[in-house]
Amino acid sequence: MKDLYEKDKLDEVTDPFYTKMVKDMTSGQRFQMEACVALAMLWEGR
């Protein structure tokens, strides 16, 4: 998952509703979501 996220390919493995939701987000909302995913990956790697 981390590799897909870093290559900006995460949308390819998520469901279509999620992909549409992400496309409807503002840039600030998308940044906040990506920051949460990055923090979760850091926490998992501890």
FENDAMO-V974809 format. One record per residue. N is the residue number from 1. RES is the residue in three letters. PHI is phi in degrees with one decimal (999 if undefined). BURIAL is I if it has 16 or more other ideal C-beta (glycine too) atoms within 10 Angstrom, else O. Layout:
n = [N:N]
res = [RES:RES]
phi = [PHI:PHI]
burial = [BURIAL:BURIAL]
This chain:
n = [1:2:3:4:5:6:7:8:9:10:11:12:13:14:15:16:17:18:19:20:21:22:23:24:25:26:27:28:29:30:31:32:33:34:35:36:37:38:39:40:41:42:43:44:45:46]
res = [MET:LYS:ASP:LEU:TYR:GLU:LYS:ASP:LYS:LEU:ASP:GLU:VAL:THR:ASP:PRO:PHE:TYR:THR:LYS:MET:VAL:LYS:ASP:MET:THR:SER:GLY:GLN:ARG:PHE:GLN:MET:GLU:ALA:CYS:VAL:ALA:LEU:ALA:MET:LEU:TRP:GLU:GLY:ARG]
phi = [999:-59.6:-62.3:-63.2:-62.7:-66.2:-92.6:57.7:-112.6:-60.3:-60.4:-69.6:-109.7:-97.1:-71.6:-59.5:-62.2:-61.5:-60.3:-64.6:-60.7:-64.0:-67.9:-86.2:-76.0:-76.9:-62.9:-66.7:-66.5:-64.5:-59.9:-63.2:-64.0:-64.6:-64.7:-64.5:-64.0:-62.2:-63.9:-63.3:-67.8:-64.5:-62.9:-64.8:-81.5:-67.6]
burial = [O:O:O:O:O:O:O:O:O:I:O:O:O:O:O:O:O:O:O:O:O:O:O:O:O:O:O:O:O:O:O:O:O:O:O:O:O:O:O:O:O:O:O:O:O:O]
